[in-house]
């Protein structure tokens, strides 16, 4: 009799344990569903891109005071990949964007030295009063890059200059180009380095920072993405 009662007690105890385990596991499943629904799904991450990621440009006024190039005020939108757009009075409005570097003299550049350099490197004065370097072959003739006075309105024509002492030059590429823009950029920077070495100057990017390998790489990345887009 006692053995039977003992067995019944053990069975009841085992049954209660099974019920307890069942409810515990059920509660855990509810908690996981609740947590996923209220935390994981509500805080989704949108990794899609849109047109808002495109860099917006504002005009940069390249005119400068006679005594100090960096005193001129410029409206600039900072960009990680992309260099700033420059609008010049002498540039056709149909041009979409311009990639520019500045050559600033330690003292000043003589207009006679500028003309000599341009002649030696086959860079020609155009009808608008600034210089252009051309690509010419049997199938295509187009502008590689242009060179203007850093002081507004950018003229380098001797007859229109009030002073033959030039504070600096702007070398710029008008985009889009009909030839590989990366090759044009490399040629423009090489010519700019030769000029600044010969006539004592410093090269700056459009943010007025001294041009270095990192900034050149950023320009190359920008032109590469621009080339792929257009």
N, C-alpha and C positions, 0 to 999 in steps of 0.2 A: 504493500500500500504506500509506504513512504517512498519507494523507488519510483512508482508511477507519478506521485506528486512532484518529485524532484525533476522527472523528465518533462512534465508539463511546464514547470517553472523555467527550465532551460529553453524550451521551445518558445514560450512567451517572450523571454528575454531576447532570443535570437530574432524573433519577429519584430520587436521594437527596434532593435539595431538596424534591421533592413529598412524599416520605415524612416528611421533617422537619416540613414545614408541616402535614401531616395530624395528626401526633402532638401538635404544639404546640396546634393548635386544639381537639383532643380533650381535652387536659389543662385548657384554659381553661374548656370547657363543664362539666367535672366540678367544677371549683372553684366556679363560679357556683351549680350545683345544691347543692353542699355548704354553701355560705355561706347560701343562702336557707333551707335546711332547718334548719340548726343555730342560726341567729341570728334571722332574720326571724320564723319561725313560733313559736319557743319563747318569744319575748318579745312576745306579743300584748297589746293594751291593751283592757281591758274598760270600755266606755263606757256600759254599761247602768246604770240606777238601780234602787234597791230601797228598801224601807221603812226601811233603816238610815240613809238620808239625811235622814229627818224629824228635826226638832229636838226634843230631849227637854227637858222643863221640870221644875224642882223648885220647891218652895214658897219664897216670899219672905215673911219675917216683917216686916210694916210697923210693928210696935211700935218705939218709940224711947225712949231715955233722955230725961229732961226737959231736961237741960242741953245735949245735943248730938245732933242727928238722925243724923249720920253715924257715931256710935259703935255703932249697932246692927249686929249680925252678921247677914249674909244668905247663904243658900245659893243661888248663881246659876250656871246653865249658860250660857256665852257663846254667842251666835248671831250669824251675819252678817246674815241677812235678817230673821230673826224677832226682836221685843222679848220680855221675860221674862213668864212666867205668874205671877199673883198669886192666892193663895188666902186669902180673908178668912173669919173665923168667921161673918160676917153674909151670906155669899153662898151661894145654893142650890148643893148639891153636883152638881146636874145640869148646871150651867154648865160648858162645856168649857174655855174659856180666858178670860183677862182681860187687856186692854190698859190699862196704867196710866201716869199721869204724876204727879209729886209737886210740890206748891206749898209751898215752904218759906219761912216768914216771916223777914225780916231780924231782927226781935225776936220778935214774936208777933202773932197775929190775935185780935181781940176777937170773942167769940161774937156780940155784937150786930151787928158789921159783917158777919159771915158771914150772919146771918139777913136783914139788909137786902139784901145782894147776891142771895141766893137768891129773895127775894120779888120783887125788881125784874126778875129773869130767869125767873120762873115755874118755879122749881126747888123741889120740895115735899118736906117731911119725911115719910118713910114710917113705918110702924108699927114697924120695926126700929130706928129711931133715927138713920138717916142720910138723905141727900137723894137725890132722883132727878129727872131731867128727862125729860118724857114727849113722845112723838109721839102726837098725837090727831087723827084725822079721822073721816069718816063710816064708814069701813070697818075701821080699825085703831087700836088703842090699845096702845102698848108703851113700854118704857123706852129712852131714847136712851143716857144715861150716868148714873153715880152719883157722889156726892161723900161721902167719909167722913173722919173724923178720922185723921190720920196715926199717932196713938198708939193702940195696942191698947186696947179692942176695936173702935175705929173709930166710936164713938158721937158724935153731935153734938146730942143732945137735951139741952136746958138742965138739966132736972131730974136728969139722970144724970151730969152733969159735975162733977168735983171741983174743976176750975179753969176759969174762963171765958177764960183765955189759951191759945190754941191754937198749938202749934208749927208745924203745917202741915196741909195737906189732900191727900188722894189723889183724883184724878179718874180714873174707870176705866169702860171699856166691857166689858160681859159679852157674850161671844160664844157662839153665833152670834146675830146681830141679825135682827129681822124687817124692817128697812129697810136701805138702803145704808150699810154701816159706814164707808165713806170720807167720806160726808157727815156722819155722826155724829162721826168723828174731827176733821174740820175745825171743826165747831161747838164741840166740847169744848175744843179748843186755843184757839180764839178767845175763848171765855168765860174760860178759865184766864188768858189774857194780860190781859184786861180786869181781872180780879180782882187779879192780881199788880201791875199798874200802879197801881191805885187804892189798894191796901193794902200796897204795898212788900214784894214777895217775889221769888223766883226759881223758875223751872220746871225740873225735872230729869226725866230719863227713868228707867226702872226700874233702870238701871245706875249711878244717882247721878251722871250726867253732865249738864251743862247742856244743855237742849233747844235744838237749832239746826235749820237747814233740812235738813241731811243726815240727822239722826236722825228728823225728821218724814217724810222721804222713805222711810226704811227701814220706818217704821210703815205708810205707805201701801202699799208693796210687799207687806208681810206681809198686810194686810187684803185687798188685791186677790187674792193667791193663795188666801187663806182663803175669800173670796167665790166664787171659781171652783171651789173644791173642794166647798163645801157648797151 
